[in-house]
């Protein structure tokens, strides 16, 4: 299956009352587990290369890696650059084979955010590449606090930015290790009255499974970004494998069990928010 853009996945998700998981990739093992989970269930996923991933592996390599995995997979896969903080960074993603890029101008004044978002959208759309933007700053667990999306800015941003999906801040928090987030469901409903764009929730590891399912079924949130909870599964499994094989220096055999466990956890995540008629 060839890679698809974000707009194609989220339009279908919104139409059929489900959501797609934006799965945060750090290494090859993560991306492999995620695509195997997609293949096994028939549920599309979004492979995401965020700042931590890009600090470890060049964007040009990640683009080729994601596209290679998408080409080997029967299920639609979106290859997404997450949290690009500049036009230059998003352009590099576009040039490197990503089918979707996210510009994070949430810390900027509205006019500057709109200006850069629209320039990226104009470029990306020439190549059938989708753009995700963000309005309202999503903070970090035990870090910088969130600044919720301001309702009076939604209409202007959604129209003038020309983005295909809009990330919002409604109680979600990055790097949340416990499912404690209190999501403002009514605010989501208020935002979707103003814009028809598919909505995105970053920091969804902190949102309970029941709330994620409710939001996926009852709102225009078509994408949940999920990294921390799956990273915890992978790292715990890797530690267990290493400790069981303390004298083993075959790195691949130590890594393999963590891929299996990560795939199992991913299947649970994508089934929870995915299509109602997904494979059991």
C-alpha positions in Angstrom: 0.0 0.0 0.0 1.4 3.4 -0.9 1.6 6.1 1.7 -1.4 8.4 2.1 -1.7 12.0 3.3 -3.3 13.1 6.5 -6.4 14.7 4.9 -7.4 11.4 3.3 -7.2 9.5 6.6 -9.0 12.1 8.7 -11.7 12.9 6.3 -12.8 9.3 6.3 -12.4 9.1 10.1 -14.6 12.1 10.7 -17.2 10.8 8.3 -17.4 7.4 10.0 -17.0 8.5 13.7 -13.6 7.2 14.6 -10.1 8.5 15.0 -6.6 7.6 13.8 -3.6 7.3 16.1 -0.6 9.5 15.5 2.1 7.1 16.8 5.3 8.8 17.9 8.4 7.1 16.5 11.8 7.3 18.1 13.6 4.3 16.4 13.1 1.8 13.6 11.7 -0.7 16.1 8.9 1.6 17.0 7.9 2.2 13.4 8.1 -1.5 12.6 5.8 -2.4 15.5 3.3 0.2 14.6 3.1 -0.9 10.9 2.8 -4.5 11.9 -0.1 -3.5 14.2 -1.8 -1.7 11.3 -1.3 -4.7 9.0 -2.7 -7.2 11.5 -5.8 -5.1 12.3 -6.4 -3.4 9.0 -6.6 -0.1 10.9 -4.6 2.9 9.4 -2.0 4.6 11.5 0.1 7.7 11.3 3.9 7.3 11.7 5.2 10.5 13.4 8.7 11.9 13.5 8.8 14.5 16.2 11.7 16.6 17.4 13.3 13.8 19.6 13.2 11.4 16.7 14.7 14.0 14.3 17.5 14.8 16.8 18.5 11.2 16.6 18.0 10.4 12.9 18.1 12.9 9.9 14.8 13.9 8.4 15.9 12.6 5.0 16.5 9.1 6.4 13.2 9.1 8.3 11.2 10.0 5.2 12.7 7.1 3.3 12.2 4.7 6.3 8.5 5.7 6.7 7.8 5.4 3.0 9.5 2.0 2.8 7.4 0.7 5.7 4.2 2.1 4.1 5.0 0.4 0.8 5.3 -3.0 2.6 2.0 -2.6 4.4 -1.4 -3.5 3.1 -3.1 -0.8 5.3 -2.9 2.9 4.6 -0.1 4.6 6.4 0.5 8.4 6.8 4.1 9.5 7.0 4.0 12.6 9.2 6.6 15.1 10.4 5.4 16.3 13.8 6.1 19.6 15.5 8.0 21.4 12.7 8.8 24.7 14.2 9.7 26.6 11.0 9.0 26.8 7.3 12.4 25.5 6.6 11.9 22.4 8.8 8.5 21.6 7.2 10.0 22.1 3.7 12.7 19.6 4.5 10.0 17.1 5.5 8.1 17.8 2.2 11.3 17.3 0.3 12.1 14.1 2.1 9.0 12.0 1.3 6.7 12.8 4.2 3.0 12.8 3.1 2.0 15.2 5.9 3.8 17.9 8.0 2.7 19.7 11.1 3.7 23.3 11.7 3.7 24.2 15.4 3.2 28.0 15.6 1.2 27.8 18.8 3.7 29.9 20.8 3.6 32.6 18.2 1.1 35.6 17.9 -1.9 34.5 15.8 -1.0 36.6 12.7 2.5 35.1 12.5 1.2 31.6 13.1 -1.3 32.1 10.3 1.3 33.6 7.9 3.7 30.8 8.2 1.0 28.1 8.3 -0.4 29.4 5.0 3.0 29.5 3.3 3.6 25.9 4.3 0.1 24.9 3.1 0.6 26.6 -0.2 3.8 24.6 -0.8 2.6 21.3 0.6 -0.7 21.3 -1.3 1.2 21.5 -4.7 2.5 18.0 -3.9 -0.7 16.6 -2.4 0.9 16.8 1.1 -1.3 17.6 4.0 -0.6 20.2 6.7 -1.6 20.1 10.4 -1.5 23.4 12.3 -1.9 24.2 16.0 -3.8 26.9 17.8 -3.6 27.0 21.6 -0.4 25.7 23.3 -0.3 22.2 24.7 2.0 22.1 27.7 4.1 19.4 29.3 3.6 17.1 32.3 5.8 18.6 35.1 6.8 21.3 32.6 5.4 24.4 30.9 1.6 24.8 31.4 -0.9 24.6 28.6 -2.5 27.7 27.1 -6.0 26.6 26.0 -7.2 27.3 22.5 -9.0 30.7 22.4 -12.4 30.3 20.8 -12.3 33.7 19.2 -9.2 32.8 17.2 -10.5 29.5 15.8 -12.4 30.8 12.8 -9.7 33.1 11.5 -6.9 30.5 11.9 -8.9 27.7 10.4 -9.7 29.7 7.2 -6.6 31.8 6.7 -4.0 29.2 7.6 -5.3 26.8 4.8 -4.3 23.8 7.0 -6.0 20.4 6.6 -6.2 19.6 10.3 -6.1 21.7 13.5 -4.5 20.7 16.8 -6.2 22.2 19.8 -5.5 22.6 23.5 -8.5 21.5 25.7 -6.8 19.9 28.8 -4.4 17.5 27.0 -0.8 17.5 28.0 2.4 16.2 26.4 4.5 13.5 28.2 1.7 12.5 30.6 2.6 9.2 32.3 -0.8 8.7 34.0 -4.2 9.0 32.5 -5.3 12.0 34.5 -6.1 14.6 31.9 -9.4 16.3 32.2 -10.6 17.0 28.7 -13.0 19.9 28.1 -15.6 18.0 25.9 -17.9 21.0 25.6 -15.0 23.1 24.3 -14.4 20.6 21.6 -18.0 20.7 20.6 -17.9 24.5 20.6 -14.8 24.5 18.4 -16.3 22.1 15.8 -19.3 24.4 15.5 -16.9 27.1 14.2 -14.7 24.9 11.9 -15.3 21.8 9.9 -11.5 20.9 10.0 -10.6 17.6 11.5 -9.3 18.2 15.0 -6.2 16.8 16.7 -5.4 16.1 20.3 -1.7 16.0 21.2 -0.5 14.5 24.5 -3.2 11.8 24.3 -1.3 9.3 26.5 -2.8 11.2 29.5 -6.4 10.7 28.3 -8.2 7.6 29.5 -9.2 4.9 27.1 -12.9 5.5 27.7 -12.6 9.3 27.1 -10.6 8.7 24.0 -13.3 6.4 22.6 -16.0 8.9 23.5 -14.3 11.8 21.9 -13.5 9.7 18.8 -17.1 8.6 18.4 -18.9 11.9 19.2 -16.6 14.7 17.9 -14.6 15.8 14.9 -11.3 14.8 16.7 -9.9 12.6 14.0 -6.4 12.2 15.4 -4.9 11.4 18.8 -1.1 11.7 19.2 0.1 8.9 21.4 3.8 8.4 22.4 4.5 8.2 26.1 2.3 5.2 27.0 3.7 3.1 24.1 7.2 4.3 24.9 6.8 3.1 28.4 5.7 -0.4 27.2 8.6 -0.7 24.8 11.2 0.4 27.4 9.9 -1.8 30.1 10.0 -4.8 27.8 13.5 -3.9 26.7 14.7 -3.7 30.3 13.1 -7.1 31.0 14.7 -8.7 27.9 18.1 -7.2 28.8 18.0 -8.4 32.4 17.0 -11.9 31.3 19.9 -12.1 28.9 22.6 -10.3 30.8 25.4 -12.2 29.1 23.9 -12.0 25.6 25.6 -9.6 23.2 23.3 -10.2 20.3 21.6 -6.8 20.2 18.8 -7.8 17.8 17.7 -10.8 19.9 17.5 -8.5 22.9 15.4 -6.0 21.0 13.0 -8.3 19.4 10.7 -9.1 22.4 10.1 -5.3 22.9 8.9 -5.1 19.3 6.3 -7.8 20.0 5.1 -6.2 23.2 4.9 -2.8 21.6 2.8 -4.2 18.7 0.4 -5.8 21.2 0.0 -2.5 23.1 -0.4 -0.6 19.8 -3.2 -2.9 18.6 -5.2 -2.1 21.8 -4.7 1.6 21.3 -5.8 1.7 17.6 -8.8 -0.6 18.2 -10.0 1.6 21.0 -10.4 4.7 18.8 -10.5 3.1 15.4 -13.3 2.0 13.1 -16.2 0.2 14.8 -16.1 -2.7 12.4 -12.3 -3.2 12.7 -11.0 -6.8 12.9 -11.5 -8.4 16.3 
